Amino acid sequence: MHNPYHPPPSAAPDVPADLPGRPLSVWLFLLIMWPTTLALAIGAIRFSWFTLGAINVAWFSSPFPASTSYRLLGGIAWRLAVLALLFTTVLGATRRRQWGRWLGILLLGAMTVGVFFLPETIRHAGDAGSPQALPIPVSLMATLAAWWTYAFGFSRKARRYYRT
């Protein structure tokens, strides 16, 4: 039996449900990576500007201008490639894209591994305390970076955030 008080079906598509909020790990990632990407962009522009000036000087003063120029252009290309990767990663994480999630996991994983390659900057009174002091901060930073990587890409909240 037809209900006369029931409205006809709408031609408009269904309104999507409320999107889940960003997890804290994603907010932290974006809070750190947007300014880092901006600073790298400014640095790459300045480096490119000065390098193009150096290439101009090299063509007139260097005995091998082509090899010097190619090396300098390689530096510009490397910086622009890193900038493009960072910008793509941050934009993908901001827009809830799966590829942004995986690039973010790759970036955070590289940071986690990079902790082990940082030079020791702790000053010690003698040589006796230096070998014992290093593993604690390195393992603490690596553990925090590994937890952040997990929370950013593999936690239940993060999977729900990137699924939509």
C-alpha positions in Angstrom: 0.0 0.0 0.0 1.3 3.4 -0.9 1.7 6.0 1.8 0.6 9.4 0.3 2.5 11.3 3.0 5.9 9.8 2.1 7.9 12.1 -0.1 9.0 10.9 -3.5 12.6 9.6 -3.9 15.1 12.4 -4.4 17.3 12.7 -7.5 20.1 14.2 -5.4 22.8 11.8 -4.2 22.9 10.7 -0.6 24.8 13.0 1.7 27.9 11.2 2.9 28.1 10.5 6.6 30.3 12.8 8.7 34.0 12.1 8.0 36.0 10.9 11.0 38.3 13.5 12.5 42.0 13.5 12.0 44.0 11.4 14.5 46.6 13.2 16.7 49.4 11.5 14.8 48.2 12.9 11.5 47.8 16.4 13.0 51.3 16.2 14.4 52.7 15.0 11.0 51.0 17.9 9.2 52.0 20.4 11.8 55.6 19.5 11.4 55.7 18.7 7.7 53.9 21.8 6.2 56.5 24.3 7.7 59.3 21.9 6.8 58.1 21.7 3.2 57.8 25.5 3.1 61.3 26.0 4.6 62.7 23.5 2.1 60.9 25.3 -0.8 62.4 28.6 0.3 65.8 27.0 0.6 65.5 25.3 -2.8 64.5 28.6 -4.5 67.5 30.4 -2.9 69.9 27.6 -3.8 68.6 27.6 -7.4 68.9 31.3 -7.7 72.5 31.4 -6.4 73.5 28.2 -8.3 72.2 29.6 -11.6 74.4 32.7 -11.0 77.3 30.4 -10.3 76.7 28.5 -13.5 76.7 31.8 -15.3 80.1 32.6 -13.8 81.4 29.1 -14.4 80.8 29.4 -18.1 83.2 32.3 -18.3 85.8 31.5 -15.7 86.1 27.7 -15.4 88.3 25.6 -17.7 85.6 22.9 -17.6 82.3 24.8 -17.5 80.1 21.9 -18.6 81.1 19.5 -15.9 80.8 22.2 -13.2 77.4 23.2 -14.6 76.0 19.7 -14.7 77.1 19.1 -11.1 75.4 22.3 -10.0 72.2 21.5 -12.0 72.2 18.0 -10.4 72.1 19.8 -7.0 69.1 21.8 -8.1 67.3 18.7 -9.5 68.0 16.7 -6.3 66.5 19.5 -4.1 63.5 19.9 -6.3 62.8 16.2 -6.3 62.9 16.1 -2.5 60.6 19.1 -2.4 58.2 17.5 -4.8 58.2 14.3 -2.7 57.5 16.2 0.5 54.8 18.4 -1.0 53.1 15.3 -2.5 53.2 13.5 0.8 51.8 16.3 2.8 49.1 17.1 0.3 48.1 13.4 0.1 47.9 13.1 3.9 45.9 16.4 4.1 43.4 15.1 1.5 43.0 11.6 3.1 44.6 9.7 0.1 46.0 6.2 0.5 49.1 7.1 -1.4 49.6 10.0 1.0 49.4 7.6 3.9 52.0 5.3 2.4 54.3 8.1 1.5 54.0 9.4 5.0 54.8 6.0 6.4 57.8 5.9 4.2 58.9 9.3 5.3 58.4 8.5 9.0 60.2 5.2 8.6 63.1 7.0 7.0 63.2 9.4 10.0 63.1 6.4 12.4 66.1 4.8 10.7 67.8 8.2 10.4 67.9 8.5 14.2 70.6 5.9 14.3 72.8 7.9 12.0 72.7 11.2 13.9 76.1 12.2 15.3 76.6 12.2 19.1 76.5 15.7 20.5 76.5 14.9 24.2 79.5 16.3 26.1 81.0 14.0 28.7 83.5 14.8 31.5 85.5 11.7 30.6 85.7 8.9 28.2 84.2 6.4 30.7 80.6 7.8 30.4 80.4 8.2 26.7 79.6 4.6 25.5 76.9 4.1 28.2 75.1 7.4 27.5 74.5 7.0 23.8 72.1 4.0 23.5 69.4 5.5 25.8 68.6 8.7 23.8 68.9 6.9 20.5 66.7 4.0 21.5 64.2 6.4 23.1 64.0 8.5 19.9 63.7 5.5 17.7 60.9 4.1 19.8 59.0 7.3 19.7 59.5 7.6 15.9 58.4 4.0 15.4 55.3 4.5 17.6 54.5 7.7 15.6 54.8 5.7 12.3 52.5 3.1 13.7 49.9 5.6 14.9 50.1 7.5 11.6 49.6 4.6 9.3 48.5 1.5 11.0 46.3 2.3 14.0 42.6 1.8 13.8 41.9 5.6 13.8 44.4 6.2 11.0 43.0 3.4 8.9 39.4 4.8 9.3 40.7 8.3 8.5 42.4 7.2 5.3 39.6 4.8 4.3 37.1 7.7 3.7 
